[in-house]
Each structure stands twice: as structure tokens, then as C-alpha cells.
Amino acid sequence: MNQKSDPIGIFDSGVGGLSVLREIYKQLPYENTVYFADHMHFPYSEKPAELIKEYVLDIINFLINNKTKIIIIACNVATSIALKNTRNIYKIPIIGVIEPGAKSAVKVTKNKSIGVLGGKKVEEVYRKVHKSLDSDIKTFGYPCPDFAKFVEQGLSDPKEIQETAYSYLKNIKEKDIDTLIFGCTHYPFLKDFVKEVVGPNIKLVDPSQETVESAREILKKHGLLNEKIQKEAAHIFFISGNKPDFKFVAEKLLNEKVDKVVQNIQL
């Protein structure tokens, strides 16, 4: 039986899911966490759907074995492909990032025109969710394939990021969107670069914020919300394969010290 002190499980194909973890640090500071970065298979966007489903099941089994009380699929591609399947298999609460992000964007938009930074698969799922919430919503996709790479590198070349952001988004105002969703969990770390291109009149939506709010509500409903600090919250990071600079990149993105990192996990 799960306890309040059991950790929240979060996973992504890389460091992008740290945007969700960062939000947990803000909203749920007393919660312990287990983060899994599947670097052996990064990026998921280039993998077949059936293979991604296998990766997800392996990771969820690993997280359950580490006594997690709720699991967040902190990856838009994995959410779009595998969330429904996992909910049919496991009893543990599992949430993704797309539905919370879509709900937030629908609340924010004034002209019902929403952009999604992300690939075709993710764009299609967002469009479907938007239509289910409001049939008048129009959804436009903006693929930004190099953005995740910049985050994985720890934002090491701001000039290149700036130039790439401009090349991807310079024509974004042609569709008259007033709301733009980060359709990849890597992208919130590039918020300042995106904002510089799109300007102040387009509202940027980070799905991690509402995802963590959803996690809070689920934990509260099940009596598993850790609201009192017994000791400092523990955060452990597991990496499939080997990413020698993970600790450095994670500390830069989280602006927090990272102590417990275990590499070369075999699932």
C-alpha cells in the first residue's frame, strides 16, 4: 500500500521532463521524487510507436518497483502514444502532459487560435483534445526539431539557439494565434528565446504547471499528498545508457544541486 512519503515517478526520453520536476519543486516541495531519463533511446520522436510503448512499460515497471505512488509521463510523444494503454494496464495513477496543457491553453486563448510547438504526432493529439474541449478552437503546429538538442546540451550556445528560434518562428504571427503551447517538455527551458521572437502578445503555455496541479489533486483525493516535511525531500535520478554530463545539465536547468544520479540502468 502506498504511503504519503513514497516518491512521485517522472520520466522522459531525456532531460526535458526536468521542466515537470522543476514545477514539482515549486508546487510540491515536500514530495520525494524518482526521475528516469531514457537516454539510451533518445529521442522518442524518431522511434516507431510500438517500440515507444515497450519503453514506457519497462520504465513504468521500474518506477513501480521503486515504490512510486503516482507516475507522470513527462514526454509529449510518449503521452500521445502510450498514456491510454498504460492506464488500461496499471492501477497506479498515471498522468501525461498533453491534456493538462490543452486545458490550460483553451482557458487562456481569447481568439480560439492556438499554436503548438512540436512534431506532427503531438500536434494531432493536441488538436483532438482542443476540439473535445471547444469545437471552435483552431490548432496550428510548429515543429522545432533542434530545440530538444539545445536543452540536452545545457543551453551551451545561446547565439545558435536564438538564430534557430527565429528561423522556426519568424512567420508565426501569420496565423494570428494568441496562445502558444510548449509541445515538448524540453521547450520551457527555451522560454526566453521563444518570447523574444513571438513577442509579448502571444501567451506561452507550459503544460508542466497544470500537470503538477493535476498530480496534486489526484494525490489529495487518494490521501497521498505529502504536506508536511519530515526531512528534506529526496530526489534520485536514473539514466538508461550513459550521459556523462547529466548532472551538470540537470543542475543548470533546475538551478538546484543534484546529488543522486545512477547511470547505465538496464531495464
Secondary structure by P-SEA (a helix, b strand, c coil): cccccbbbbbbcccccaaaaaaaaaaccccccbbbbbcccccccccccaaaaaaaaaaaaaaaaaacccbbbcccaaaaaccaaaaaacccccccccaaaaaaaaaacccccbbbbcccaaaaaaaaaaaaaacccbbbbbbbbcaaaaaaaaccccaaaaaaaaaaaccccccccccbbbccccccccaaaaaaaaccccbbbbcaaaaaaaaaaaaaaaaccccccccccbbbbbbbcccccaaaaaaaaaaccccccccccccc
